[in-house]
Amino acid sequence: MNICFIMYPWEEIKAEEDSTLTLIHECIKRGHKVAIATPANLTIRNSIAYAFSKVIKKMDKVPAQIKSFYKQAELKEKMLPLAGFDVIMMRANPPLDPIALNFLDSVKDDVFIVNDIEGLREANNKLYTACFDDPNNEIIPATHVSKNKQYLKSVIKENPRDKMIMKPLNGYGGSGVIMIEKSAMGNVNSLLDFYIDNKDGTTNYVILQDYIEGADQGDSRILLLNGEPIGAVRRVPGDEDHRSNISAGGTFQRHQLTKAEKNLCKKIGPKLIKDGLYFVGIDVINGMLVEVNVMSPGGIVQINKASKVKIQAKIIDYFEDVVQDRIKSLERRNKLKSTIVDA
């Protein structure tokens, strides 16, 4: 199998906690050809989409430890056609680069792209949760999105609860997520100015979300593959931060899915598949869906450590199955075509 990871630069990887590196390591262990490229490395040559790639050289012996693998891996630079890959896995950090998807449009019928281009276009920011049918807020907390400061202030004032969560629309890794209280309304104006107004005169969207009781105890990161949960971890906030994201100083614990979490996954799974979102990470608090992460969902390393599993094996197994099914389908079609040609 030939697989290309469109991701952040290789040099920026933190080997001990990087989910993408864990997936790459699994591919190399199985003898697959792996290339990596950043969105900025995509190009067109003679109307064909290519990537200025770094190909991981074949290793005589692949180190079992991922940190050792990262140190020993040698890369060679090649300009490679995207249509020659069996799988392209999108692992670039948000925000989404829409031009990168335009490069991939030309190969979407030839290559299995994870996640699907149209799915990424629809679900790359925090507005995607509004696509799920939940009029009574049974699985999604009441959410408000706007650039209008007066409207957002009225939402806070009229909310029956004392606390709300404020965050930028395109943030990730817990960046910019804060808890606000009615008792501190004097700070809201300056906060909204900071979140909405850019120095160049453009503006950003802000999300206000109902505070979920128990959020101070942390959340669950659940990974779903082809609509089914394959692993979860409990993330607990640090002593000096309300956010439970590992990148924000949170810690992690072993976690078994609750009945409410299983029900949530069952409800949203079919739409994820329909939208081509084959590998996603969801953040859940008390059975309520807070975010759907489709660009570069993390958590593999933490789930593996906490539950003594190898989530990456399930993911690469799935890729191999899809590729084999596509090959068999093509062989069958070519055989049927030859029958007609020879008639």
C-alpha positions, -999 to +999 in steps of 0.1 A: +000+000+000+012+035-009+001+061+016+007+099+017+002+119+049-006+155+042+004+170+076+025+195+095+063+195+090+082+164+100+105+185+121+077+198+143+066+163+155+067+156+192+076+119+190+062+108+224+027+122+219+021+125+181-008+105+167+003+109+131+037+095+138+021+065+155+001+058+123+032+063+101+052+039+123+025+012+120+025+016+082+063+013+080+062-018+102+039-034+078+061-026+048+040+001+032+055+029+013+050+062+032+054+098+019+047+129+038+039+164+025+025+197+039-004+215+022+021+240+009+039+212-009+010+204-033+016+215-069+004+210-105+026+198-133+012+194-168-023+195-153-015+166-130-015+171-092+018+163-074+033+167-040+069+177-032+072+148-007+095+133+018+096+095+014+106+074+044+134+051+033+131+014+038+146+003+071+165-030+076+149-032+110+120-009+121+125+001+158+097-010+180+098+022+200+082+051+181+107+077+195+136+056+182+119+052+149+115+090+146+152+095+153+164+068+129+141+074+100+157+088+069+138+108+043+144+114+007+127+142-013+107+132-043+080+149-065+052+123-066+018+122-084-011+121-059-031+097-081-003+071-076-012+067-039-037+042-026-045+063+005-041+100+012-046+108+049-053+145+058-035+152+090-028+190+087-037+211+117-067+235+115-076+259+101-084+242+068-065+253+037-093+253+011-067+255-018-052+222-006-086+205-012-087+220-047-055+201-055-071+169-042-103+173-062-086+160-093-077+127-076-107+121-053-120+093-076-087+076-079-074+076-043-091+068-009-089+102+009-093+103+047-112+123+055-133+128+023-128+162+007-164+173+008-167+160+044-137+182+053-153+212+036-185+207+056-171+198+090-137+215+093-149+240+119-171+239+150-203+247+131-206+210+121-224+200+153-254+221+141-258+195+113-270+169+137-307+168+144-310+176+181-338+202+185-342+195+222-305+197+230-304+161+242-269+154+228-255+188+220-254+218+243-273+250+232-248+268+209-247+303+195-224+316+168-221+352+157-199+383+150-225+406+164-213+418+198-246+431+210-263+398+202-236+378+219-239+399+251-277+395+251-272+357+249-250+358+280-274+380+299-305+361+290-291+326+296-307+310+326-273+296+337-245+317+353-217+302+332-211+298+295-182+287+273-167+312+248-143+301+220-132+310+185-148+292+156-115+280+141-095+272+172-081+238+180-063+221+208-082+241+234-068+274+222-090+304+231-115+284+251-126+303+282-154+301+308-173+333+314-197+342+342-225+367+345-208+381+376-179+392+354-199+409+326-176+439+328-149+419+310-171+406+282-168+437+260-130+435+259-131+398+254-155+401+224-133+429+210-103+406+213-120+376+197-139+393+169-118+422+157-085+417+137-060+445+132-065+443+094-102+452+098-116+417+093-137+399+119-140+365+134-169+344+145-173+336+182-191+306+197-210+308+229-221+274+243-240+264+274-218+253+302-222+216+309-223+206+346-193+184+354-171+201+328-147+210+356-140+173+360-129+169+324-141+154+292-139+123+271-120+121+238-135+093+217-121+082+184-145+068+158-135+048+127-161+044+100-188+055+124-179+032+152-160+040+185-126+023+186-111+039+218-115+066+244-096+084+271-107+106+299-090+140+299-087+159+332-079+196+336-047+207+353-048+226+386-045+260+369-067+256+338-103+247+332-095+231+298-089+194+297-069+193+264-036+175+268-020+204+248-034+228+275-018+209+304-045+183+311-038+148+320-054+116+308-069+084+324-083+051+312-119+054+302-147+030+293-176+044+272-207+052+293-242+043+281-248+079+272-216+080+251-224+048+233-259+062+225-243+094+212-219+075+189-248+055+176-267+086+168-240+105+150-222+075+134-244+072+103-240+109+093-203+107+098-201+078+073-225+096+049-202+127+049-171+106+044-157+114+078-141+080+084-117+089+112-128+115+137-123+125+173-152+138+193-151+156+227-179+147+251-189+160+285-215+141+304-228+125+273-231+158+254-212+164+221-190+194+224-168+192+193-162+170+162-125+170+152-120+159+116-088+176+105-061+159+126-078+142+156-054+132+183-056+109+212-041+077+198-010+078+220-030+086+252-056+059+245-028+033+239-010+042+271-042+043+293-059+012+279-028-009+268-041-011+232-028-002+197-055+019+181-033+025+151-035-012+141-073-009+138-070+022+116-044+007+092-063-026+091-093-005+079-072+013+052-059-020+040-094-035+037-107-005+018-077-006-006-081-043-012-119-039-019-111-011-044-085-033-062-109-063-064-137-040-077-114-026-104-101-061-114-137-073-116-147-044-138-117-048-161-125-085-164-161-077-174-149-051-198-125-075-215-154-100-219-173-073-239-142-063-259-136-100-269-173-106-278 
